[in-house]
Amino acid sequence: MTNQGTWIQLDSFTCPAAGCSARTKGKWVCATDNSDMYINELGKMKCYNGTHIADLCRWGWNCGSSSHNGKFVTADFEGFSFALSQAVQLMTKGGSEWVSKLVIEIGKQYGNK
């Protein structure tokens, strides 16, 4: 698996899961090893140890909201776009070029070239 790109911790990020009604920002941790979660501009998600890594569109999310019913749910394009719009720290930490690359990769993953 790749370690390419610049990884930014998801420490104040709205749940992007399809159908999630929660709009509070939170720190994301890997459900398996309880380590911090990161995203890169190539549209990849990984835990701190790099044990779990996948394309953003395949990642399962669970913020603890009752709308999840205890399940991990993938993000749809609209949900992730909203979460991304709320994630000011990504622009601050990654810069505008990083964010623009991420937006392009998200479009590719969701088939919105």
Wavefront OBJ file of the C-alpha trace (Angstrom):
o trace
v 0.000 0.000 0.000
v 1.053 3.542 -0.675
v 2.506 6.006 1.775
v 2.635 8.682 -0.922
v 1.277 12.142 -0.480
v 0.956 14.477 2.451
v -1.138 13.009 5.255
v -3.331 15.268 7.398
v -5.007 14.108 10.599
v -8.800 14.217 10.668
v -9.158 15.955 14.006
v -12.103 18.262 13.351
v -14.107 16.684 10.569
v -17.856 16.328 10.020
v -19.183 12.816 9.435
v -19.519 12.334 5.655
v -21.476 9.053 5.819
v -24.470 8.846 3.516
v -27.643 9.513 5.495
v -25.904 10.705 8.671
v -27.807 13.549 10.290
v -25.030 14.521 12.742
v -23.290 17.757 11.830
v -20.818 17.977 14.698
v -17.112 17.902 13.984
v -15.011 15.244 15.622
v -11.645 13.542 15.816
v -11.600 10.306 13.828
v -9.923 7.141 15.057
v -9.511 3.692 13.526
v -12.117 1.340 14.970
v -9.695 -1.591 14.839
v -6.538 -0.194 16.434
v -7.851 3.046 17.997
v -5.185 5.183 16.289
v -5.719 8.575 14.653
v -7.074 8.712 11.093
v -5.435 10.593 8.224
v -6.341 11.656 4.690
v -4.039 12.597 1.822
v -4.521 14.612 -1.352
v -4.642 11.396 -3.399
v -7.998 10.532 -1.836
v -6.628 7.856 0.499
v -7.536 7.222 4.127
v -5.267 5.471 6.622
v -4.816 4.915 10.317
v -1.708 6.229 12.061
v 0.115 2.895 11.813
v -0.742 2.532 8.122
v -2.232 -0.894 8.830
v -5.566 0.086 7.295
v -5.591 2.108 4.075
v -8.192 2.528 1.333
v -9.687 4.899 -1.195
v -11.861 7.488 0.466
v -14.969 6.336 -1.429
v -14.595 2.821 0.055
v -13.954 3.898 3.657
v -16.626 3.163 6.266
v -17.597 5.945 8.687
v -19.357 5.800 12.053
v -19.509 8.935 14.195
v -21.656 7.289 16.855
v -24.847 9.022 15.739
v -28.032 6.973 16.008
v -28.493 7.353 12.240
v -25.657 4.821 11.773
v -27.462 2.098 13.747
v -24.015 0.935 14.900
v -22.831 0.348 11.324
v -19.994 1.776 9.268
v -21.365 3.598 6.234
v -19.506 4.805 3.152
v -19.687 8.457 2.202
v -21.604 9.478 -0.885
v -20.287 12.299 -3.056
v -22.629 14.882 -1.532
v -21.845 13.875 2.060
v -18.119 14.014 1.568
v -18.353 17.299 -0.332
v -20.257 18.821 2.592
v -17.745 17.472 5.123
v -14.903 18.811 3.016
v -16.523 22.245 2.858
v -16.584 22.290 6.670
v -12.945 21.202 6.990
v -11.123 24.513 7.137
v -8.156 22.821 8.835
v -7.394 20.911 5.633
v -6.783 24.193 3.808
v -4.742 25.529 6.719
v -2.602 22.402 7.073
v -2.399 21.259 3.464
v -2.705 24.466 1.514
v -4.835 25.294 -1.497
v -2.892 23.056 -3.892
v -3.323 20.047 -1.561
v -7.075 20.665 -1.280
v -7.501 21.166 -5.041
v -5.735 17.838 -5.710
v -8.001 16.132 -3.175
v -11.116 17.571 -4.817
v -9.970 16.246 -8.219
v -9.280 12.786 -6.753
v -12.672 12.701 -5.029
v -14.302 13.532 -8.360
v -12.440 10.652 -10.014
v -13.369 8.192 -7.261
v -17.031 9.095 -7.476
v -17.034 9.245 -11.268
v -17.588 13.005 -11.469
v -14.681 13.931 -13.720
l 1 2 3 4 5 6 7 8 9 10 11 12 13 14 15 16 17 18 19 20 21 22 23 24 25 26 27 28 29 30 31 32 33 34 35 36 37 38 39 40 41 42 43 44 45 46 47 48 49 50 51 52 53 54 55 56 57 58 59 60 61 62 63 64 65 66 67 68 69 70 71 72 73 74 75 76 77 78 79 80 81 82 83 84 85 86 87 88 89 90 91 92 93 94 95 96 97 98 99 100 101 102 103 104 105 106 107 108 109 110 111 112 113
